[in-house]
């Protein structure tokens, strides 16, 4: 989770960690390609930009782990 740990915003970092720990690469890719999930944004109190950053970061960390 090296990229996640570099996130400055606490809410974004917490959501990114949650996504990394609970979501598959396939689910994260689908989320990154689609629209921001309004329910998740409300639950985690995130803006659309924070949600997108968290998804992209969690996906990048998963892909970095899988390429090793």
PyMOL CGO cylinders between C-alpha atoms (Angstrom):
from pymol import cmd
from pymol.cgo import CYLINDER

trace = [
    CYLINDER, 0.00, 0.00, 0.00, 2.87, 2.36, -0.66, 0.3, 1, 1, 1, 1, 1, 1,
    CYLINDER, 2.87, 2.36, -0.66, 0.91, 4.76, -2.86, 0.3, 1, 1, 1, 1, 1, 1,
    CYLINDER, 0.91, 4.76, -2.86, -2.02, 4.79, -0.44, 0.3, 1, 1, 1, 1, 1, 1,
    CYLINDER, -2.02, 4.79, -0.44, 0.32, 5.73, 2.39, 0.3, 1, 1, 1, 1, 1, 1,
    CYLINDER, 0.32, 5.73, 2.39, 1.40, 8.80, 0.40, 0.3, 1, 1, 1, 1, 1, 1,
    CYLINDER, 1.40, 8.80, 0.40, -2.12, 10.25, 0.28, 0.3, 1, 1, 1, 1, 1, 1,
    CYLINDER, -2.12, 10.25, 0.28, -2.36, 13.41, 2.38, 0.3, 1, 1, 1, 1, 1, 1,
    CYLINDER, -2.36, 13.41, 2.38, -6.13, 13.58, 2.92, 0.3, 1, 1, 1, 1, 1, 1,
    CYLINDER, -6.13, 13.58, 2.92, -7.21, 11.32, 5.78, 0.3, 1, 1, 1, 1, 1, 1,
    CYLINDER, -7.21, 11.32, 5.78, -10.67, 10.50, 4.41, 0.3, 1, 1, 1, 1, 1, 1,
    CYLINDER, -10.67, 10.50, 4.41, -9.29, 9.66, 0.98, 0.3, 1, 1, 1, 1, 1, 1,
    CYLINDER, -9.29, 9.66, 0.98, -6.56, 7.51, 2.53, 0.3, 1, 1, 1, 1, 1, 1,
    CYLINDER, -6.56, 7.51, 2.53, -9.03, 5.63, 4.75, 0.3, 1, 1, 1, 1, 1, 1,
    CYLINDER, -9.03, 5.63, 4.75, -11.33, 4.90, 1.82, 0.3, 1, 1, 1, 1, 1, 1,
    CYLINDER, -11.33, 4.90, 1.82, -8.40, 3.86, -0.40, 0.3, 1, 1, 1, 1, 1, 1,
    CYLINDER, -8.40, 3.86, -0.40, -7.22, 1.41, 2.29, 0.3, 1, 1, 1, 1, 1, 1,
    CYLINDER, -7.22, 1.41, 2.29, -10.75, 0.03, 2.58, 0.3, 1, 1, 1, 1, 1, 1,
    CYLINDER, -10.75, 0.03, 2.58, -10.94, -0.43, -1.20, 0.3, 1, 1, 1, 1, 1, 1,
    CYLINDER, -10.94, -0.43, -1.20, -7.52, -2.06, -1.35, 0.3, 1, 1, 1, 1, 1, 1,
    CYLINDER, -7.52, -2.06, -1.35, -8.38, -4.50, 1.43, 0.3, 1, 1, 1, 1, 1, 1,
    CYLINDER, -8.38, -4.50, 1.43, -11.91, -5.40, 0.30, 0.3, 1, 1, 1, 1, 1, 1,
    CYLINDER, -11.91, -5.40, 0.30, -11.96, -5.09, -3.50, 0.3, 1, 1, 1, 1, 1, 1,
    CYLINDER, -11.96, -5.09, -3.50, -10.47, -7.10, -6.33, 0.3, 1, 1, 1, 1, 1, 1,
    CYLINDER, -10.47, -7.10, -6.33, -8.45, -5.56, -9.13, 0.3, 1, 1, 1, 1, 1, 1,
    CYLINDER, -8.45, -5.56, -9.13, -11.36, -6.25, -11.48, 0.3, 1, 1, 1, 1, 1, 1,
    CYLINDER, -11.36, -6.25, -11.48, -13.84, -4.42, -9.27, 0.3, 1, 1, 1, 1, 1, 1,
    CYLINDER, -13.84, -4.42, -9.27, -11.49, -1.46, -8.87, 0.3, 1, 1, 1, 1, 1, 1,
    CYLINDER, -11.49, -1.46, -8.87, -10.92, -1.27, -12.63, 0.3, 1, 1, 1, 1, 1, 1,
    CYLINDER, -10.92, -1.27, -12.63, -14.67, -1.28, -13.23, 0.3, 1, 1, 1, 1, 1, 1,
    CYLINDER, -14.67, -1.28, -13.23, -15.13, 1.43, -10.60, 0.3, 1, 1, 1, 1, 1, 1,
    CYLINDER, -15.13, 1.43, -10.60, -12.35, 3.55, -12.12, 0.3, 1, 1, 1, 1, 1, 1,
    CYLINDER, -12.35, 3.55, -12.12, -13.93, 3.31, -15.57, 0.3, 1, 1, 1, 1, 1, 1,
    CYLINDER, -13.93, 3.31, -15.57, -17.43, 4.13, -14.37, 0.3, 1, 1, 1, 1, 1, 1,
    CYLINDER, -17.43, 4.13, -14.37, -19.07, 6.95, -12.48, 0.3, 1, 1, 1, 1, 1, 1,
    CYLINDER, -19.07, 6.95, -12.48, -18.37, 7.70, -8.85, 0.3, 1, 1, 1, 1, 1, 1,
    CYLINDER, -18.37, 7.70, -8.85, -20.53, 5.68, -6.47, 0.3, 1, 1, 1, 1, 1, 1,
    CYLINDER, -20.53, 5.68, -6.47, -22.87, 8.17, -4.79, 0.3, 1, 1, 1, 1, 1, 1,
    CYLINDER, -22.87, 8.17, -4.79, -23.68, 5.84, -1.89, 0.3, 1, 1, 1, 1, 1, 1,
    CYLINDER, -23.68, 5.84, -1.89, -20.00, 5.31, -1.09, 0.3, 1, 1, 1, 1, 1, 1,
    CYLINDER, -20.00, 5.31, -1.09, -19.33, 9.02, -1.39, 0.3, 1, 1, 1, 1, 1, 1,
    CYLINDER, -19.33, 9.02, -1.39, -22.13, 9.77, 1.08, 0.3, 1, 1, 1, 1, 1, 1,
    CYLINDER, -22.13, 9.77, 1.08, -21.13, 6.99, 3.47, 0.3, 1, 1, 1, 1, 1, 1,
    CYLINDER, -21.13, 6.99, 3.47, -17.47, 8.03, 3.53, 0.3, 1, 1, 1, 1, 1, 1,
    CYLINDER, -17.47, 8.03, 3.53, -18.25, 11.76, 3.25, 0.3, 1, 1, 1, 1, 1, 1,
    CYLINDER, -18.25, 11.76, 3.25, -16.11, 12.15, 0.13, 0.3, 1, 1, 1, 1, 1, 1,
    CYLINDER, -16.11, 12.15, 0.13, -16.19, 14.46, -2.84, 0.3, 1, 1, 1, 1, 1, 1,
    CYLINDER, -16.19, 14.46, -2.84, -16.19, 12.93, -6.31, 0.3, 1, 1, 1, 1, 1, 1,
    CYLINDER, -16.19, 12.93, -6.31, -12.51, 13.85, -6.68, 0.3, 1, 1, 1, 1, 1, 1,
    CYLINDER, -12.51, 13.85, -6.68, -11.60, 12.17, -3.38, 0.3, 1, 1, 1, 1, 1, 1,
    CYLINDER, -11.60, 12.17, -3.38, -13.53, 9.04, -4.37, 0.3, 1, 1, 1, 1, 1, 1,
    CYLINDER, -13.53, 9.04, -4.37, -11.79, 8.90, -7.77, 0.3, 1, 1, 1, 1, 1, 1,
    CYLINDER, -11.79, 8.90, -7.77, -8.35, 9.45, -6.23, 0.3, 1, 1, 1, 1, 1, 1,
    CYLINDER, -8.35, 9.45, -6.23, -8.92, 6.69, -3.65, 0.3, 1, 1, 1, 1, 1, 1,
    CYLINDER, -8.92, 6.69, -3.65, -10.10, 4.19, -6.29, 0.3, 1, 1, 1, 1, 1, 1,
    CYLINDER, -10.10, 4.19, -6.29, -7.19, 4.99, -8.62, 0.3, 1, 1, 1, 1, 1, 1,
    CYLINDER, -7.19, 4.99, -8.62, -4.66, 4.73, -5.80, 0.3, 1, 1, 1, 1, 1, 1,
    CYLINDER, -4.66, 4.73, -5.80, -6.04, 1.43, -4.49, 0.3, 1, 1, 1, 1, 1, 1,
    CYLINDER, -6.04, 1.43, -4.49, -5.98, 0.04, -8.03, 0.3, 1, 1, 1, 1, 1, 1,
    CYLINDER, -5.98, 0.04, -8.03, -2.41, 1.23, -8.60, 0.3, 1, 1, 1, 1, 1, 1,
    CYLINDER, -2.41, 1.23, -8.60, -1.25, -0.43, -5.38, 0.3, 1, 1, 1, 1, 1, 1,
    CYLINDER, -1.25, -0.43, -5.38, -2.99, -3.69, -6.31, 0.3, 1, 1, 1, 1, 1, 1,
    CYLINDER, -2.99, -3.69, -6.31, -1.41, -3.64, -9.77, 0.3, 1, 1, 1, 1, 1, 1,
    CYLINDER, -1.41, -3.64, -9.77, 2.04, -2.87, -8.34, 0.3, 1, 1, 1, 1, 1, 1,
    CYLINDER, 2.04, -2.87, -8.34, 1.70, -5.80, -5.92, 0.3, 1, 1, 1, 1, 1, 1,
    CYLINDER, 1.70, -5.80, -5.92, 0.55, -8.13, -8.70, 0.3, 1, 1, 1, 1, 1, 1,
    CYLINDER, 0.55, -8.13, -8.70, 3.46, -7.21, -10.99, 0.3, 1, 1, 1, 1, 1, 1,
    CYLINDER, 3.46, -7.21, -10.99, 6.08, -8.32, -8.45, 0.3, 1, 1, 1, 1, 1, 1,
]
cmd.load_cgo(trace, "trace")
